[in-house]
C-alpha cells in the first residue's frame, strides 16, 4: 500500500492522513491474521458522516470483512450514510447506491454538523462474529 510508483498515496497524502488521525478524524478498520495486517479500509469521520477513502487487501475478501464490521458499527450508532466516493460494480455488489449531488451535499451538511461517535472509546480490536 503506497509503494507503487503510480499510486495516489503520495508522501504528502500520508502526512495529511497521519495528521487527520492525530486530530481524531481519520480511522481504519483492519483485519489481522496471525499478527499480520491482511486487509481493511480507512476514511474520515466528521460528525455522523463517514467518508470512505480506500479499501485494501492482502488476503481475499478481507477488505469486505472490514467493511461489514464498519457498516455494523455505524448502523448501531445510527449513521445513515457512508460516502463511497465512486459508483462502481464492486461497491454496488456490496450494497452501495448512487446519489444525486444536491442530495448528497445537503445530507453532508446536516450529518457533519451532528455529534458523532467517540472513536477513541472503541476497543482497538473488534469481536469476531
C-alpha positions, 0 to 999 in steps of 0.5 A: 500500500503506497509503494507503487510508483503510480499510486495516489498515496503520495508522501504528502497524502500520508502526512495529511492522513497521519495528521487527520488521525492525530486530530481524531478524524481519520480511522481504519478498520483492519483485519489481522491474521496471525499478527499480520495486517491482511486487509481493511479500509480507512476514511474520515469521520466528521460528525455522523458522516463517514467518508470512505477513502480506500479499501485494501487487501492482502488476503481475499475478501478481507477488505469486505470483512472490514467493511461489514464490521464498519457498516455494523458499527455505524448502523448501531450508532445510527449513521445513515450514510457512508460516502463511497466516493465512486459508483462502481460494480464492486461497491454496488455488489456490496450494497452501495447506491448512487446519489444525486449531488444536491442530495448528497451535499445537503445530507453532508451538511446536516450529518457533519454538523451532528455529534458523532461517535467517540472513536477513541472509546472503541476497543482497538480490536473488534469481536469476531462474529 
